[in-house]
């Protein structure tokens, strides 16, 4: 019974430690619930520069904390959500956006996988159709000389 309780407590501890909402420290939370909700929405869309594919809202890295504080600071100063995101993108580059914009060079990055997939499927179809329509290889029989030689070899083996 104790093992079961220990396992349940350990599982709960691991789950709670991994819970994304715990990355935001209590001293970061804004008193205004509306501003805090806006800050959380913005933070959920910004990538932590250290943690690769984790939002700053989920990350416990120091830079993520700095970015969360910067978001809240800009919101308190009266910036709109778009202005806050633009400010952070201007400072850190478009890499901090978890969902990059569909404009400029990013269009190529969004469309290229679809183009490559289509090209791969097209080449596969052409290859398969080419193999299906190719004539079957004719059975190559032995020439008369080869058959005579084979018969001679087989007759010698039978005689021994």
C-alpha positions as CSV (number, residue, x, y, z in Angstrom):
1,X,0.0,0.0,0.0
2,X,2.8,2.4,0.9
3,X,4.5,1.7,-2.5
4,X,1.3,2.7,-4.2
5,X,1.0,5.9,-2.3
6,X,4.7,6.7,-2.9
7,X,4.3,6.0,-6.6
8,X,1.2,8.3,-6.8
9,X,3.1,11.1,-4.9
10,X,6.1,10.7,-7.2
11,X,3.9,10.8,-10.3
12,X,2.1,13.9,-9.0
13,X,5.4,15.6,-8.3
14,X,6.7,14.9,-11.7
15,X,3.5,16.1,-13.3
16,X,3.4,19.3,-11.4
17,X,7.1,20.0,-12.0
18,X,6.6,19.7,-15.7
19,X,3.4,21.8,-15.6
20,X,4.0,24.8,-17.9
21,X,2.2,27.3,-15.7
22,X,4.8,27.0,-12.9
23,X,7.5,28.7,-15.0
24,X,6.0,32.1,-14.2
25,X,7.1,33.2,-10.8
26,X,4.7,34.8,-8.3
27,X,6.7,38.0,-8.3
28,X,6.1,38.4,-12.1
29,X,2.3,38.2,-12.0
30,X,0.6,41.5,-12.5
31,X,-2.1,42.7,-10.1
32,X,-4.4,43.6,-12.9
33,X,-6.0,40.3,-14.1
34,X,-6.8,41.7,-17.6
35,X,-3.2,42.7,-18.1
36,X,-1.9,39.4,-16.7
37,X,-4.1,37.5,-19.1
38,X,-2.8,39.6,-22.0
39,X,0.7,39.0,-20.9
40,X,0.1,35.2,-20.7
41,X,-1.4,35.2,-24.2
42,X,1.6,37.1,-25.6
43,X,4.1,35.0,-23.7
44,X,2.5,31.8,-25.0
45,X,3.3,33.0,-28.6
46,X,7.0,33.9,-28.0
47,X,9.8,31.3,-28.2
48,X,12.5,31.1,-25.5
49,X,15.8,31.8,-27.3
50,X,17.5,29.2,-25.1
51,X,14.9,26.5,-24.9
52,X,14.4,26.1,-28.7
53,X,10.7,25.2,-29.1
54,X,9.3,26.2,-25.7
55,X,7.4,29.4,-25.1
56,X,8.7,32.0,-22.6
57,X,5.6,31.3,-20.5
58,X,6.7,27.6,-20.1
59,X,10.4,28.1,-19.8
60,X,12.3,28.6,-16.6
61,X,15.5,30.0,-18.3
62,X,16.7,33.4,-17.1
63,X,16.2,35.0,-20.6
64,X,12.6,33.7,-20.6
65,X,12.1,35.4,-17.2
66,X,13.6,38.6,-18.6
67,X,11.3,38.5,-21.6
68,X,8.2,37.8,-19.5
69,X,9.1,40.8,-17.3
70,X,9.7,42.9,-20.5
71,X,6.2,41.9,-21.8
72,X,4.6,42.9,-18.6
73,X,6.5,46.1,-18.4
74,X,5.5,47.1,-21.9
75,X,1.8,46.3,-21.1
76,X,1.9,48.4,-18.0
77,X,3.3,51.3,-20.0
78,X,0.2,51.0,-22.2
79,X,1.5,49.2,-25.3
80,X,-1.0,47.1,-27.3
81,X,-0.4,43.4,-27.8
82,X,0.9,44.0,-31.3
83,X,3.3,46.8,-30.1
84,X,4.7,44.5,-27.5
85,X,5.3,41.7,-29.9
86,X,6.8,44.1,-32.5
87,X,9.1,45.5,-29.8
88,X,10.4,42.1,-28.8
89,X,10.8,41.0,-32.5
90,X,12.7,44.2,-33.2
91,X,15.1,43.4,-30.4
92,X,15.5,39.6,-30.7
93,X,14.5,38.9,-34.3
94,X,11.7,36.9,-35.8
95,X,13.1,33.7,-34.4
96,X,11.3,34.5,-31.1
97,X,7.9,34.0,-32.7
98,X,6.6,30.4,-32.2
99,X,4.4,30.9,-35.3
100,X,6.4,33.0,-37.9
101,X,4.6,35.4,-40.1
102,X,3.6,34.2,-43.6
103,X,5.4,37.0,-45.6
104,X,8.6,37.7,-47.3
105,X,11.2,34.9,-47.2
106,X,9.0,32.9,-44.8
107,X,6.7,32.1,-47.6
108,X,9.4,30.0,-49.2
109,X,10.0,28.2,-45.9
110,X,6.2,27.5,-45.5
111,X,5.7,26.4,-49.1
112,X,8.9,24.5,-49.8
113,X,8.0,21.3,-47.9
114,X,4.8,21.1,-49.8
115,X,6.6,21.6,-53.1
116,X,9.2,18.9,-52.2
117,X,6.5,16.5,-51.1
118,X,4.6,17.0,-54.4
119,X,7.8,16.6,-56.4
120,X,8.6,13.4,-54.5
121,X,5.1,12.0,-55.1
122,X,5.3,13.0,-58.8
123,X,8.7,11.3,-59.3
124,X,7.5,8.2,-57.5
125,X,4.4,8.0,-59.8
126,X,6.6,8.5,-63.0
127,X,9.0,5.8,-61.8
128,X,6.3,3.3,-60.9
129,X,4.4,3.8,-64.2
130,X,7.7,3.5,-66.1
131,X,8.4,0.1,-64.5
132,X,4.9,-1.1,-65.1
133,X,4.9,-0.2,-68.8
134,X,8.4,-1.6,-69.4
135,X,8.5,-4.8,-71.4
136,X,9.2,-7.9,-69.4
137,X,12.7,-9.2,-69.9
138,X,12.7,-12.0,-72.5
139,X,13.9,-15.3,-71.1
140,X,17.3,-15.7,-72.4
141,X,17.7,-19.3,-73.4
142,X,21.0,-21.0,-74.1
143,X,22.5,-20.9,-77.5
144,X,22.9,-24.2,-79.4
145,X,26.7,-24.2,-78.6
146,X,26.0,-23.6,-74.9
147,X,23.4,-26.3,-74.7
148,X,25.7,-28.8,-76.4
149,X,28.5,-28.0,-74.0
150,X,26.1,-28.3,-71.0
151,X,24.9,-31.7,-72.2
152,X,28.5,-32.8,-72.6
153,X,29.3,-31.8,-69.1
154,X,26.3,-33.5,-67.7
155,X,27.0,-36.7,-69.6
156,X,30.5,-36.8,-68.3
157,X,29.2,-36.4,-64.7
158,X,26.7,-39.2,-65.2
159,X,29.4,-41.5,-66.6
160,X,31.6,-41.1,-63.5
